[in-house]
Structures are given as structure tokens and as C-alpha cells.
Amino acid sequence: MIDFHCHLDLYPDPRAVTQECAERGVYVLSVTNTPSAWEGTAALAQGKTRIRTALGLHPQLAHQRKSELPLFQELLPNTRYVGEIGLDGSPEFRNFWADQHAVFKAILSACSEVGGRILSIHSRRAATTVLDVLETARGAGTPILHWFSGTFRELDRAVQLGCWFSVGPAMLATEKGRGLAAKMPRTRLITETDGPFGSIDGRSAMPWDVEMGVTMLAKIWDEPSAAVQAVLDENLRRLGSQCIATDRG
């Protein structure tokens, strides 16, 4: 099982969830919302070989935490994973668009300077601009568009730019989400939950709920679940080989 976008530190009992992930053998990319949260979140995964911690600065917090960019740059050599980053064009965050844009560009520039990173990217109501920025920052690393909800035209452009995609049960529960997932390249797709923000039947998704995502993908692809999981496992292996750096997270 692979949960490539999960906020382990934001569950009510992060240590218990982290321990259960380890016991179940779930591979987790634990994303963070601020650079100041990275050290503590990485400590949760200490000794757990299948959990990695991404260094992030969430676009919804960019206007409040842009002062943490120097800390981001200081911590960046410690991990090969960056996220959650990106842009959010929702009405309640449009007033902070300039800060979001500046922070996103600064993060991608920093990633380019250290040779590239694996990037988990938020693009809600902002897919075109996210792709515009990525097009000018090809050296930043491997972009993975988390819970992509753009148009099919934007999806086509993202595919042409070499983007990957992470999808989960909450996304695949919608007709649009299933339609988008059906058109994503199978060799550039990975599972996620976005827990605890992603929800299933009114409860927060847990990292091991990605198993439901595999079942849903199996229906979309018309393939056995075991075959889908084999593709995802190979995708994870290729992702892990794309970016070489010191990895404490």
C-alpha cells in the first residue's frame, strides 16, 4: 500500500497513526504545511523505513508563513521530498495570490539549485498557473499533482509537461475524479489519501485506506487489483530513483 500524500502530523494522535502505518507496511509520504513543522514530523518517522517526510509550505498559509522561506532553504538538503506546495485559487485565498505565487516560485528555484526534488503539488482552482510556473522551472524536480481537479485540457497539458498524479478514494468517489484518473498515464500515477483532510463516509481517511483507492482504480482500468498494485509499486520504485539526495526525511 502506498499513501503518497498524507498529513501524519495533523491526525489527533499522530504517533499512533504512524505506528499503525509501520505495522501494516504502508509506504507513506508525510507532507508538511510549514517548514517549522518538518523537524517534529520527521521525528515521528524515525526508525520507520517506509515513511518519508516532505518539506512543505502550503499555499493557503503562504501569506502567513512566507517568513519561513529561509528555514525552508536551510532544511532542504535534508530531504528529497517537497510538499505540500503549490497554489490555491479558491475565493477565500485569492487576496493572497501574490504571496502564494512568490512563495511557490521561490521554492521551485531553491529545489532547482539543489538538483531537483520530488514535489507534491496543490493546484486547486489554479492548475493553469501552476503549470505555467512549472514550465519555467523544469529543473525543480518531478512534479506530482496531488488530487488534481482541473479541466481535461489542463490535464492534457500536465501530461505533456511530464507531471505525475496522486489520486485517492475521496477523489475517485466523484464522477469527475474517475474521469480524470482514467486519462492519467498509468506509469505516472500513485495513490494517496490526503488524510486527515480527505474523507471516506464522513470520517477522516487513514493511510491504509489507499487500499480502497486501488480497488477503485482496478474498476477504472478494468484490471485485477493485484495488477494495479504491481503498477503502483513499480511507479514508486521509479520515483524513488529519480532524485538522489541526502534523505533524513
C-alpha positions as CSV (number, residue, x, y, z in Angstrom):
1,M,0.0,0.0,0.0
2,I,1.2,3.5,-0.9
3,D,-0.1,6.8,0.5
4,F,2.0,9.4,-1.3
5,H,0.2,12.4,0.3
6,C,-0.8,12.3,3.9
7,H,-0.6,14.8,6.8
8,L,0.5,12.4,9.5
9,D,1.2,15.3,12.0
10,L,-2.3,16.6,11.8
11,Y,-4.2,13.5,13.0
12,P,-5.4,13.7,16.6
13,D,-2.9,11.0,17.6
14,P,0.0,11.2,15.1
15,R,2.2,8.7,16.9
16,A,-0.5,6.0,16.9
17,V,-1.3,6.5,13.2
18,T,2.4,6.4,12.4
19,Q,2.9,3.2,14.3
20,E,0.0,1.5,12.7
21,C,1.3,2.5,9.2
22,A,4.6,0.8,10.1
23,E,2.8,-2.3,11.4
24,R,0.7,-2.5,8.3
25,G,3.6,-1.9,6.0
26,V,2.1,1.2,4.3
27,Y,4.6,3.4,2.4
28,V,3.8,7.0,3.4
29,L,4.9,10.3,2.1
30,S,4.1,12.5,5.1
31,V,3.7,16.1,3.8
32,T,4.0,19.2,6.0
33,N,2.3,22.5,5.7
34,T,5.1,24.7,7.1
35,P,8.9,24.4,7.3
36,S,8.8,24.8,11.1
37,A,6.7,21.6,11.2
38,W,9.2,19.5,9.4
39,E,11.6,18.5,12.2
40,G,8.9,17.4,14.5
41,T,7.0,15.5,11.7
42,A,10.2,13.8,10.6
43,A,10.8,12.7,14.2
44,L,7.5,10.7,14.0
45,A,9.0,8.6,11.3
46,Q,12.3,7.9,13.0
47,G,13.2,4.2,12.6
48,K,10.3,3.6,10.2
49,T,11.8,2.7,6.8
50,R,8.7,3.1,4.8
51,I,7.8,6.6,5.9
52,R,9.3,9.7,4.4
53,T,8.7,13.3,5.4
54,A,8.3,16.1,2.8
55,L,9.3,19.7,3.4
56,G,6.4,22.0,2.6
57,L,4.8,25.4,2.7
58,H,1.2,25.2,1.9
59,P,-0.2,27.8,-0.4
60,Q,-3.1,28.5,1.9
61,L,-0.5,29.6,4.5
62,A,1.9,31.3,2.2
63,H,0.9,34.8,3.3
64,Q,1.3,33.9,7.0
65,R,4.5,31.8,6.7
66,K,6.5,33.4,3.9
67,S,9.0,34.4,6.5
68,E,9.8,30.7,6.8
69,L,11.4,30.6,3.4
70,P,14.9,30.9,4.8
71,L,14.2,27.9,7.0
72,F,12.9,26.0,4.0
73,Q,16.1,26.6,2.2
74,E,18.1,25.6,5.3
75,L,16.2,22.3,5.7
76,L,16.0,21.4,2.0
77,P,19.3,19.4,1.8
78,N,17.9,17.0,4.4
79,T,15.1,15.5,2.3
80,R,14.5,14.6,-1.3
81,Y,10.7,15.2,-0.9
82,V,9.0,18.6,-1.0
83,G,5.3,19.2,-0.3
84,E,2.7,20.3,0.2
85,I,3.4,23.3,-2.0
86,G,1.6,25.0,-4.9
87,L,-1.2,27.4,-5.5
88,D,-4.8,27.7,-4.4
89,G,-7.2,29.8,-6.4
90,S,-10.2,29.4,-4.1
91,P,-12.1,32.6,-3.5
92,E,-11.0,32.8,0.2
93,F,-7.4,32.8,-0.8
94,R,-7.3,34.9,-3.9
95,N,-6.4,38.0,-1.9
96,F,-3.1,36.3,-1.1
97,W,-2.4,35.3,-4.7
98,A,0.8,37.4,-5.0
99,D,2.3,35.8,-1.8
100,Q,1.3,32.3,-3.0
101,H,2.9,32.9,-6.4
102,A,6.1,34.4,-4.9
103,V,6.5,31.5,-2.4
104,F,5.9,28.8,-5.0
105,K,8.4,30.3,-7.4
106,A,11.0,30.7,-4.6
107,I,10.5,27.0,-3.5
108,L,10.9,25.7,-7.1
109,S,14.0,27.9,-7.5
110,A,15.5,26.5,-4.3
111,C,14.8,23.0,-5.5
112,S,16.5,23.7,-8.8
113,E,19.6,24.9,-7.1
114,V,20.0,21.6,-5.1
115,G,19.4,19.4,-8.2
116,G,15.7,18.8,-8.0
117,R,13.3,17.2,-5.6
118,I,10.1,15.0,-5.8
119,L,7.3,17.6,-5.5
120,S,3.8,17.1,-4.1
121,I,1.8,20.0,-5.5
122,H,-1.6,21.5,-4.6
123,S,-3.3,23.1,-7.6
124,R,-7.0,23.6,-6.6
125,R,-8.6,26.1,-8.9
126,A,-5.1,27.1,-10.1
127,A,-4.0,24.4,-12.4
128,T,-3.1,26.6,-15.4
129,T,-1.0,28.9,-13.3
130,V,0.7,26.0,-11.6
131,L,1.6,24.6,-15.0
132,D,2.8,28.0,-16.2
133,V,5.2,28.2,-13.2
134,L,6.3,24.6,-13.6
135,E,7.1,25.2,-17.3
136,T,9.6,27.8,-16.3
137,A,11.2,25.6,-13.6
138,R,12.0,22.4,-15.3
139,G,15.0,21.8,-13.1
140,A,12.9,21.8,-9.9
141,G,12.3,18.1,-10.0
142,T,9.5,15.7,-10.5
143,P,6.1,17.3,-10.1
144,I,3.2,15.2,-8.7
145,L,-0.1,16.9,-8.9
146,H,-2.0,15.9,-5.8
147,W,-5.8,15.4,-6.0
148,F,-5.8,17.1,-9.4
149,S,-9.2,18.7,-10.1
150,G,-8.5,20.8,-13.2
151,T,-10.1,20.5,-16.6
152,F,-9.3,17.8,-19.1
153,R,-7.4,20.3,-21.2
154,E,-5.3,21.2,-18.2
155,L,-4.7,17.5,-17.6
156,D,-3.5,17.0,-21.2
157,R,-1.1,19.9,-20.7
158,A,0.1,18.5,-17.4
159,V,0.8,15.1,-19.0
160,Q,2.8,16.9,-21.8
161,L,4.9,18.6,-19.2
162,G,5.8,15.3,-17.6
163,C,3.7,15.6,-14.5
164,W,2.8,12.7,-12.3
165,F,-0.5,12.4,-10.3
166,S,-1.6,11.2,-6.9
167,V,-5.2,10.0,-6.5
168,G,-7.2,8.7,-3.6
169,P,-10.6,7.4,-2.5
170,A,-12.1,10.8,-2.0
171,M,-11.2,12.0,-5.5
172,L,-12.2,8.7,-7.1
173,A,-15.6,8.8,-5.4
174,T,-16.6,11.6,-7.8
175,E,-17.5,11.1,-11.4
176,K,-15.1,13.9,-12.5
177,G,-12.3,12.4,-10.4
178,R,-12.8,9.0,-12.0
179,G,-12.9,10.6,-15.5
180,L,-9.6,12.4,-14.9
181,A,-7.9,9.3,-13.4
182,A,-8.9,7.3,-16.4
183,K,-7.0,9.7,-18.6
184,M,-3.8,9.9,-16.5
185,P,-0.9,7.9,-17.7
186,R,-0.8,4.7,-15.6
187,T,3.0,4.8,-15.4
188,R,2.8,8.3,-13.8
189,L,0.2,7.6,-11.2
190,I,0.4,6.9,-7.4
191,T,-2.1,6.5,-4.6
192,E,-2.8,9.0,-1.8
193,T,-5.4,9.7,0.9
194,D,-4.8,13.4,1.9
195,G,-5.7,12.3,5.4
196,P,-6.9,13.6,7.7
197,F,-8.5,16.1,5.2
198,G,-9.6,13.5,2.7
199,S,-12.7,11.8,3.9
200,I,-14.5,8.5,3.4
201,D,-18.1,8.0,4.5
202,G,-17.9,11.1,6.7
203,R,-14.7,10.1,8.5
204,S,-11.1,11.1,8.0
205,A,-9.2,8.9,5.6
206,M,-6.4,6.8,7.2
207,P,-3.2,6.0,5.2
208,W,-4.2,2.3,4.9
209,D,-7.4,3.4,3.2
210,V,-5.4,3.6,0.0
211,E,-6.4,0.0,-0.4
212,M,-9.8,1.4,-1.4
213,G,-8.2,3.6,-3.9
214,V,-6.5,0.6,-5.5
215,T,-9.9,-1.2,-5.7
216,M,-11.4,1.9,-7.3
217,L,-8.6,2.2,-9.8
218,A,-9.0,-1.5,-10.7
219,K,-12.6,-0.8,-11.8
220,I,-11.5,2.3,-13.8
221,W,-8.7,0.3,-15.5
222,D,-10.7,-2.9,-15.8
223,E,-7.8,-4.8,-14.2
224,P,-7.4,-7.0,-11.2
225,S,-6.4,-5.2,-8.0
226,A,-3.1,-7.1,-7.8
227,A,-2.2,-5.9,-11.3
228,V,-2.9,-2.3,-10.4
229,Q,-0.9,-2.6,-7.2
230,A,2.0,-4.0,-9.2
231,V,2.0,-1.0,-11.5
232,L,1.8,1.4,-8.5
233,D,4.7,-0.4,-6.8
234,E,6.8,-0.1,-10.0
235,N,5.9,3.6,-10.2
236,L,7.1,4.1,-6.6
237,R,10.3,2.4,-7.4
238,R,10.9,4.7,-10.4
239,L,10.0,7.8,-8.4
240,G,12.5,6.9,-5.7
241,S,15.3,6.5,-8.3
242,Q,14.7,9.9,-9.9
243,C,16.1,12.2,-7.3
244,I,19.3,11.4,-5.4
245,A,20.0,13.4,-2.3
246,T,20.7,13.1,1.4
247,D,17.4,11.9,2.9
248,R,16.7,12.3,6.6
249,G,13.0,12.7,6.0
